[in-house]
């Protein structure tokens, strides 16, 4: 009887460990992860990264701005437009990147969709690429300005899927032209990154 009493007394001081509901800690948002995805805030992205978007990796004399109207797919007021111009020492190359770091769930699959528009075919010397994490490297889907089915001045759509490898995934939209005297305006709008139920690779 004494042993039972001691055991009972000891058990009274053993903490009961409970766990928080897993859903509260592991649920991944099903909504669009991109902040200001359609640039409807009217705030032009900066080179300092003071907002959700940052513009960097300039080549040549390229610049950028918010232009209006946005893509016809959403009826938005604004779009981001990269103005690509080669510089005197860039050997005909021009470009810039538009980037945002997303909060993702490692191991989850995501889809990427974005509207884009070329101002001209520019002799198929320009492109827009969506870059995203892919395992230990980068994945990319690229569309050239002379791709069949792409009409200058008309909004089109590009996209891909990827599996997040960390809780911070960098999305890069890469604008490029390459050719002496080649200039172009490339716009992007309605950037969406959401959970994807299918296989991402």
N, C-alpha and C positions, 0 to 999 in steps of 0.2 A: 504493500500500500504506500509505503514511503517513497519508493522509486516513482510510482505513478504520480504522486503529488508533486515531486520535484520536476518531473518531466512536464507536468501540466503548468507548473509555475514558470518554467523556462520558456515554454511555448508562448506564454503571454507576452514575452518581450521580443519575439521574432517578428520583424516587420512583414506585413502582407504587401507583396509587390504587385502593383497593378500597372497596366500599360494604357497609354492613351489610344483612342481609336485610330487604327492605321489609316483610315480614310482621311483623317484630319491632317496627317503628316505627309501622305504620299500622293494625294490626288493632284493630278496635273491639269492646269486650265485647258479647257477645250476651245476657248475663244482665241482670237487672233493675238499672237504674242508681240506683234510689231506695234510700237508706239508711234502715233501720228502716221498711220500707214498710207493715208491719202493726202497728207500735207495740208489738211483742212484747218490746222491751227493758224495757217498763214504766216508761220514763223519760218524764215529761210534757214535751212541747216547751216551750221558754222564749221569752220576749220578747227575750232578749239574744242568741239565736243560739248558745248554748254547745254545742248538739247539732246534728244534721243538719237538724232542722226549726226554723223560727222562726215565731212568731205575732205579727202586727202589724196595723196599719190598723184599730184598734178604732173602732166607731161605737156610740153609745149606751152602755148599761151591760152590754155583752156580756162573756162570760167563756168559759172552756173547761176541759176536763178529759179524762183518759182514762177511758173507761167500759167496763164488762164486762157481757156477753160481746161479742166482736167479731163480724164478719160471719159468717154461716152458711156462706159460700162457702169459707172456709178453716178454720173451727173454731178461730180464734185467740181468745186471751183478752181482748185489748183492741181498742178503737177510739178514734179521736179524736172528741170531741163538742164542737161549738160551741154555746154557750147564748146565744141571741140575745134581748136585751131592749132596748127603746128607752130612752133616757135622758130626763131632764126637759127637755133642750134640743136633742134630736136630731130633733124634728118627726116622731116615729114611726119613724125609721130605726134599724136596728141591723145590726151586721156585724163581720166580722174576716177576716183572710187567714191561711192556713197555707202556708208557702213553703219550698222547698228548691232550692238551686242544684246542678244536675247536671253531671257531666263528660261531655260529648258529643263526637262527631266532626263537625266542620263539613261540611255537604253531605250527611250521612247522614239517612235517613228513620227516624222513630221512631213507635211507637204508645204511646198512653196509655190505661190502663184503671184504673178505681177503683170500689170499692163504696161506696154511700152509702145513707142512710136519713133520712127526715123523721119527726119525732115526730108531726106533724099537718099537715093541708093548709093551715092558717092562711089560709083564704080565698084561696089561690093568691098570697099576698103574700110568699112566701119563695122563695129559689133557691140552688142550688149551681152554681158555674161553675168549669171547669178552664181556666186560662189558660196559654199556652205561646208560645214565640217563633214568629213567622211572618214570614220575610223581615226587613223593617225595622220591623215593628210587632208586634202581639200577635194571636194567634188565640184563640178561646174557644168552648167548648161549654157551654151553660147549660141546666139542668133546673129547672123550677118545681115548687113543692110541690103544685100542683093539676094537673100534667100527666097526661093520661089514661094509665092503666096503672101509675101510681105509687101505691102503697098505703101510707098512714102506718104506721110500725112495721115495715115489711117492707123488707129489703135489696134494692136494685136496683143496676144497673151503668151507668156512663157511660164514654165514651171518645172519642178522636179520634186524629189523626195529625199530625205536623209534620216539617219539615225543619230540622235544626239549622243555625244560621248562625254559630256559634262553638264554642269548646271549653267554654264555660260557659253553660248554658241554665237559666233560672229557671222553675221550675214553681210556679204559684200555684193554690191551691184557695180560692175566694172564696165566703164564706157571707154572704147578705144577706136581710133582711126589711125591708119598708117599709109601714107602716100603723099608725095610732094604736092602741095596745094590743096589737099583734101580737107574739106571742112564739113561739119554736120552738126545738127541739133538732135539730140537723142533724149526723149522724155520717158519718165517712168511714173507710175501711179498705182494706187490700190495694192500695196504689197501685203501679202497675207502669209503667215506661217502658223499652221494649226496642226493639232494631233492628227495622225493618219493611221487608219485601221489596217491598211495593207502592208505588204513587205516593202521596205524602203531601199532595198539594194539587191 
